[in-house]
Amino acid sequence: MVVLDSTIVNIALPHIQDALSFSTTDLSWVLSAYTLTFGGLLLLGGRAGDILGRRRVFMAGILIFTLASLLGGFAQEPWQLLTARALQGIGGAIASPTSLALITTTFPEGPERNRAFGVFAAVSAGGGAIGLLAGGMLTEWLDWRWVFFVNVPIGVLIAFLAPMYINESDRHSGRFDISGALTSTLGMASLVYGFIRASEEGWRDSLTLASFGAAVVLLAAFVLVEMKAKEPITPLRMFADRNRSGTYVIMLSLAAAMFGMFFFIVLFVQNVLAYSPIESGLAFLPVTVSIIIGAGLSQRFLPVLGPKPFMITGSALAGAGLFWLTFISSDSSYVAGVLGPMLVFSFGMGLNFVTLTLTAVSGVAQHEAGAASSLLNASQQVGGSLGLSILVTVFGTASRNEAEKQVPSFLAQASPEQKAQFAKTRELRGNWGHAVLTEGISTAFLAAVAMATLALLTALLVIRVRKSDLDALSGKAAAGGPVA
C-alpha cells in the first residue's frame, strides 16, 4: 500500500496542480511532504517496533496512514493536502520498517532470505504497477481525490487482518531518540525548502539563506545528538562497515535521480504528449516489468557473483538512461524520447534493489535489524526528497530562463484570454509552455546524471566483495554469528 500510494499520486499530479493551484515547483511538495516525514521518521518507527512490538506498531502506523488518506481526499487548500501528505509519511514511517525487519528476523541469511527479499521486491514493484493503473483510472473516471480515498478500505482491511496472520514479536528494552528524529527531519525539511525556495526566488533571497542556515544547524545538532545518545536513532557504528556505508550512498544517489525522473516524466507525458491519466499509467507499466526482470536476475546470481558487479552495472545503466533523457524536447515521441531511456534506467534500478537491500542487512545482529533496514529505507526516501528538490531547483532556473526568451513571441501572438491567463499565473501555455517545460526537464536530467555518477563511483571505489559476503549470500556463514 505504501508503494502504491507513491505511484498513484504521481499520476494524479497534473490534476492536483490544476485543482489546488500549485505552481510546478511547489507541486513537488506533494511528494516531498510525504517522503521527508517518511524518511526522517523511519528510524524511529523501526526502533518503536523493536521496543513496543512490531505487530502493534505496524497496526498503529496503518491506521494513521488511513486517516491521513481520508483527510487528503477532502483537502480544499494546498496546505491541507500537504499536511495530510506529511501525516501519511508519519504513518508509513511507523508501519513500513516492520516489514523488512520481520523478513530479516524470520528468514536466515542465505537462499531462503534471498527468496524472501525477492518476493518483497516483486510485491513492491507490483504495488507500483497497480498504483500507476489505479491512479490513471481513478483520476480519469472519478476524480484525483480518489487516489487518497482508495487507501481507506485497504487500510481498514489490513488493520483487521493483521492480528490473524502476523505474530507479535518479542519486545526489547530501550529508549526513543526523539531529539535525533526531530533534528534530522526538521534539518532535511529546511534543506529541501531552501532548494525549492531558491528555484522560485533565487539564491540571494533571505528566506532561502535562512533555510539553508537552519538546515546546517539542525543537521549538525543531529550528528552531535547521535554521538552522545545512549541509544541513538541512527547507530553511527552502522557506517563503520564500508560496504554498508557505500550501499547507503548508492541508494540515496539513485533514489534522488529516480524520484525526479518520475516527477518530470509524468508532467511531460500529460502536459506535452497530452496523455490521459489512464494512458499515463499504461505508459509507465514497462518500467515495472523492467525492474522485476532486473531484480530477478540479481536475486539469482548474487550468491555467485557478489554484490559489486550488480551495483556497478545497475548504476551505469541508470546513468545511461538519465543521460538519454537529457535529449528530451517538445518534439520527442513516447517510444524514442521516454520509453527507451526509462527501460534502461529501470533495469539498472532492478539490478540494484535486491542487491542493496541484502548488502545493507548482511551480518547485522537481529536486535539491530530494524535499524539497519530502516536506515536503507531512510536513505531512499530522504535521497528522493532531497534529489527532487535539487532537480526542481535546476528545472526552475532553466525554465525561467527559457520563459524569458519565449515571452516576447508569446505576447505578440497570444489571444486576450491567453494574455489574461499569463498575467494571472505567469506561466506560458501551449507550444510556448511546452518549450519552457521541456527545456527545464532536460536540464534537470543533467543533474540527475551527476547523481547516478556518484552512485557508480561509490560502487567502483568503495564496495569490496569479501569471501564472508559470498558465504552469507549462499547460506554458508556460521549460524548465529555476524558476517561483517
ZAMARGU-4260 file (C-alpha; in steps of 0.2 Angstrom, whole numbers, plus 5000, padded with zeros to 4 digits):
<rodrens>
0) 5000/5000/5000 | 5014/5012/5004 | 5022/5009/4987 | 5005/5010/4978 | 5002/5027/4986
5) 5018/5034/4979 | 5014/5030/4961 | 4996/5033/4962 | 4998/5051/4967 | 5012/5053/4954
10) 4999/5050/4940 | 4987/5062/4948 | 5000/5077/4950 | 4994/5087/4935 | 4976/5087/4940
15) 4981/5091/4958 | 4991/5105/4952 | 4976/5112/4942 | 4963/5109/4956 | 4973/5117/4970
20) 4983/5130/4960 | 5000/5123/4964 | 5015/5130/4954 | 5026/5117/4945 | 5040/5119/4958
25) 5028/5120/4973 | 5019/5104/4966 | 5035/5094/4971 | 5030/5097/4989 | 5015/5085/4987
30) 5029/5071/4985 | 5042/5079/4997 | 5030/5082/5012 | 5027/5063/5011 | 5045/5057/5008
35) 5053/5069/5021 | 5042/5063/5036 | 5043/5045/5030 | 5062/5045/5028 | 5065/5056/5043
40) 5055/5046/5055 | 5058/5028/5048 | 5072/5025/5060 | 5061/5030/5075 | 5047/5018/5068
45) 5060/5004/5067 | 5065/5007/5085 | 5047/5008/5090 | 5044/4991/5083 | 5059/4984/5092
50) 5053/4991/5109 | 5034/4990/5108 | 5031/4975/5097 | 5031/4975/5078 | 5013/4970/5075
55) 5007/4983/5087 | 5017/4997/5079 | 5013/4991/5062 | 4994/4992/5065 | 4996/5009/5073
60) 5005/5016/5058 | 4992/5008/5046 | 4978/5017/5055 | 4987/5034/5055 | 4991/5032/5036
65) 4972/5028/5033 | 4966/5043/5042 | 4978/5054/5033 | 4972/5047/5016 | 4955/5052/5021
70) 4960/5069/5025 | 4970/5071/5009 | 4955/5066/4999 | 4945/5080/5007 | 4958/5094/5005
75) 4952/5110/4998 | 4968/5121/5000 | 4986/5117/4996 | 4991/5117/5015 | 4978/5105/5019
80) 4984/5092/5006 | 5002/5095/5011 | 4998/5092/5030 | 4989/5076/5025 | 5004/5070/5015
85) 5015/5073/5030 | 5004/5064/5041 | 5004/5049/5028 | 5023/5049/5029 | 5022/5048/5048
90) 5010/5033/5047 | 5021/5025/5033 | 5037/5028/5044 | 5028/5019/5059 | 5022/5004/5049
95) 5034/5001/5035 | 5050/4996/5044 | 5042/4981/5052 | 5040/4973/5036 | 5059/4972/5031
100) 5063/4969/5049 | 5051/4954/5051 | 5059/4947/5035 | 5076/4949/5042 | 5072/4941/5058
105) 5061/4927/5051 | 5072/4920/5037 | 5090/4915/5040 | 5104/4923/5029 | 5107/4913/5013
110) 5095/4907/4999 | 5079/4907/5010 | 5081/4926/5014 | 5086/4930/4996 | 5070/4922/4990
115) 5060/4932/5003 | 5068/4948/4998 | 5065/4944/4980 | 5046/4942/4984 | 5047/4958/4994
120) 5054/4967/4979 | 5042/4959/4967 | 5027/4964/4978 | 5034/4982/4979 | 5035/4983/4960
125) 5018/4975/4959 | 5011/4989/4971 | 5019/5002/4959 | 5011/4994/4944 | 4994/4993/4952
130) 4996/5011/4958 | 5000/5018/4940 | 4985/5009/4933 | 4973/5013/4948 | 4979/5031/4948
135) 4975/5033/4930 | 4958/5025/4931 | 4953/5034/4947 | 4959/5051/4941 | 4950/5049/4924
140) 4934/5040/4928 | 4931/5048/4946 | 4942/5062/4952 | 4960/5064/4959 | 4953/5064/4976
145) 4950/5045/4975 | 4969/5042/4974 | 4968/5045/4993 | 4951/5038/4997 | 4956/5021/4989
150) 4968/5019/5004 | 4954/5019/5017 | 4946/5002/5014 | 4963/4994/5011 | 4970/5001/5027
155) 4955/4996/5037 | 4956/4978/5030 | 4974/4977/5034 | 4971/4983/5052 | 4958/4970/5054
160) 4968/4955/5046 | 4985/4959/5054 | 4981/4951/5071 | 4975/4935/5062 | 4991/4932/5052
165) 5005/4941/5060 | 5013/4935/5076 | 5019/4948/5089 | 5037/4950/5090 | 5047/4950/5106
170) 5049/4967/5114 | 5066/4974/5118 | 5070/4986/5131 | 5076/5003/5125 | 5073/5022/5123
175) 5066/5033/5110 | 5078/5045/5102 | 5065/5059/5100 | 5079/5073/5098 | 5088/5063/5084
180) 5072/5061/5075 | 5066/5079/5076 | 5083/5087/5072 | 5086/5075/5057 | 5068/5078/5050
185) 5067/5096/5053 | 5085/5098/5046 | 5081/5089/5030 | 5065/5099/5028 | 5074/5115/5029
190) 5087/5109/5017 | 5073/5104/5004 | 5063/5120/5007 | 5079/5130/5004 | 5082/5122/4987
195) 5064/5124/4982 | 5063/5142/4988 | 5079/5146/4978 | 5071/5139/4962 | 5057/5152/4963
200) 5065/5167/4972 | 5084/5165/4969 | 5099/5161/4979 | 5101/5178/4987 | 5083/5178/4995
205) 5084/5180/5013 | 5072/5166/5017 | 5082/5154/5006 | 5098/5158/5015 | 5089/5156/5032
210) 5083/5139/5027 | 5100/5133/5022 | 5107/5141/5038 | 5094/5132/5049 | 5097/5115/5039
215) 5116/5116/5044 | 5112/5120/5062 | 5099/5106/5064 | 5109/5093/5055 | 5125/5097/5064
220) 5114/5095/5080 | 5108/5079/5074 | 5125/5072/5072 | 5130/5078/5090 | 5114/5071/5097
225) 5118/5054/5089 | 5136/5054/5095 | 5131/5057/5114 | 5114/5047/5114 | 5115/5030/5124
230) 5103/5023/5111 | 5104/5034/5096 | 5090/5033/5082 | 5105/5031/5069 | 5118/5020/5076
235) 5134/5028/5069 | 5143/5011/5070 | 5132/5005/5055 | 5143/5016/5045 | 5159/5008/5051
240) 5157/4994/5038 | 5162/5002/5021 | 5151/4990/5011 | 5136/4996/5021 | 5140/5014/5020
245) 5143/5013/5001 | 5126/5004/5000 | 5118/5019/5009 | 5126/5031/4997 | 5121/5022/4982
250) 5103/5020/4987 | 5102/5039/4992 | 5110/5044/4975 | 5099/5033/4964 | 5083/5037/4973
255) 5087/5056/4971 | 5088/5053/4952 | 5073/5041/4952 | 5060/5052/4961 | 5065/5067/4950
260) 5063/5056/4934 | 5046/5050/4938 | 5040/5068/4943 | 5046/5076/4927 | 5041/5062/4915
265) 5023/5062/4922 | 5022/5081/4918 | 5029/5078/4901 | 5018/5064/4895 | 5002/5073/4902
270) 5006/5091/4898 | 5016/5089/4882 | 5011/5072/4874 | 4993/5076/4880 | 4991/5058/4888
275) 4976/5055/4898 | 4979/5048/4916 | 4975/5030/4911 | 4987/5032/4896 | 5000/5039/4908
280) 4998/5024/4919 | 5000/5012/4905 | 5015/5022/4898 | 5024/5018/4915 | 5020/4999/4916
285) 5035/4993/4905 | 5046/5001/4919 | 5039/4990/4932 | 5042/4975/4921 | 5060/4980/4918
290) 5063/4982/4937 | 5056/4965/4940 | 5067/4957/4927 | 5082/4966/4934 | 5078/4961/4952
295) 5075/4943/4947 | 5092/4942/4938 | 5101/4949/4953 | 5092/4938/4966 | 5098/4923/4956
300) 5116/4927/4953 | 5120/4937/4968 | 5127/4922/4978 | 5139/4918/4964 | 5145/4935/4958
305) 5143/4945/4974 | 5135/4962/4975 | 5148/4973/4967 | 5145/4968/4948 | 5127/4972/4950
310) 5130/4988/4959 | 5142/4994/4945 | 5131/4988/4931 | 5115/4994/4938 | 5122/5012/4942
315) 5130/5013/4925 | 5113/5008/4916 | 5104/5021/4927 | 5116/5034/4922 | 5115/5030/4904
320) 5095/5031/4904 | 5096/5048/4913 | 5108/5054/4900 | 5097/5049/4886 | 5083/5059/4894
325) 5093/5075/4893 | 5089/5075/4875 | 5070/5076/4878 | 5061/5090/4869 | 5044/5096/4865
330) 5045/5086/4848 | 5050/5070/4857 | 5039/5054/4855 | 5035/5042/4868 | 5045/5027/4862
335) 5061/5036/4857 | 5061/5050/4870 | 5053/5042/4885 | 5051/5023/4884 | 5068/5019/4879
340) 5078/5028/4892 | 5065/5023/4906 | 5068/5005/4902 | 5087/5007/4903 | 5086/5016/4919
345) 5073/5004/4927 | 5083/4989/4923 | 5098/4996/4931 | 5087/5000/4946 | 5081/4982/4947
350) 5098/4976/4947 | 5102/4987/4962 | 5086/4985/4973 | 5088/4967/4980 | 5107/4969/4980
355) 5107/4985/4990 | 5094/4978/5002 | 5104/4962/5006 | 5120/4971/5007 | 5113/4983/5020
360) 5107/4970/5032 | 5120/4957/5029 | 5129/4952/5045 | 5118/4964/5056 | 5113/4956/5073
365) 5094/4953/5075 | 5091/4966/5088 | 5098/4979/5076 | 5089/4973/5060 | 5075/4986/5062
370) 5088/5000/5062 | 5098/4993/5048 | 5083/4991/5036 | 5076/5007/5041 | 5092/5016/5038
375) 5092/5009/5020 | 5074/5015/5018 | 5078/5032/5025 | 5092/5034/5013 | 5079/5030/4999
380) 5066/5042/5005 | 5077/5056/5011 | 5088/5054/4995 | 5072/5055/4985 | 5065/5071/4993
385) 5082/5080/4993 | 5086/5074/4975 | 5069/5080/4969 | 5071/5097/4977 | 5088/5099/4969
390) 5081/5094/4952 | 5066/5106/4954 | 5079/5120/4958 | 5088/5116/4942 | 5072/5115/4932
395) 5065/5131/4939 | 5081/5141/4934 | 5082/5133/4917 | 5063/5135/4913 | 5063/5153/4920
400) 5077/5157/4908 | 5069/5149/4894 | 5052/5158/4898 | 5061/5175/4896 | 5066/5170/4879
405) 5048/5164/4874 | 5038/5178/4882 | 5040/5191/4868 | 5034/5180/4854 | 5020/5173/4865
410) 5013/5190/4869 | 5015/5195/4851 | 5004/5181/4845 | 4993/5177/4861 | 4974/5179/4862
415) 4967/5191/4875 | 4962/5175/4885 | 4980/5168/4884 | 4987/5185/4890 | 4975/5186/4904
420) 4980/5169/4910 | 4998/5173/4909 | 4996/5189/4919 | 4987/5178/4932 | 4999/5163/4933
425) 5015/5170/4925 | 5016/5153/4916 | 5016/5150/4897 | 5004/5138/4889 | 5003/5129/4873
430) 5018/5127/4862 | 5027/5141/4871 | 5024/5132/4888 | 5029/5115/4881 | 5046/5123/4876
435) 5049/5130/4893 | 5044/5114/4902 | 5055/5103/4891 | 5070/5114/4892 | 5068/5114/4911
440) 5066/5095/4911 | 5081/5091/4900 | 5092/5102/4911 | 5086/5094/4927 | 5091/5077/4920
445) 5109/5083/4918 | 5109/5085/4937 | 5101/5068/4939 | 5116/5061/4928 | 5128/5068/4941
450) 5118/5059/4955 | 5119/5042/4946 | 5138/5045/4943 | 5141/5047/4961 | 5132/5030/4964
455) 5143/5022/4950 | 5159/5029/4958 | 5154/5023/4975 | 5151/5006/4968 | 5168/5006/4959
460) 5179/5013/4973 | 5170/5009/4990 | 5162/4992/4988 | 5173/4977/4991 | 5167/4959/4990
465) 5174/4948/5003 | 5173/4929/5005 | 5162/4931/5020 | 5149/4941/5010 | 5148/4927/4997
470) 5146/4914/5010 | 5132/4923/5019 | 5123/4926/5002 | 5124/4907/4999 | 5120/4902/5016
475) 5137/4896/5022 | 5140/4908/5036 | 5141/4902/5053 | 5124/4901/5061 | 5121/4915/5073
480) 5136/4925/5070 | 5138/4941/5061 | 5146/4941/5044 | 5154/4958/5045
</rodrens>
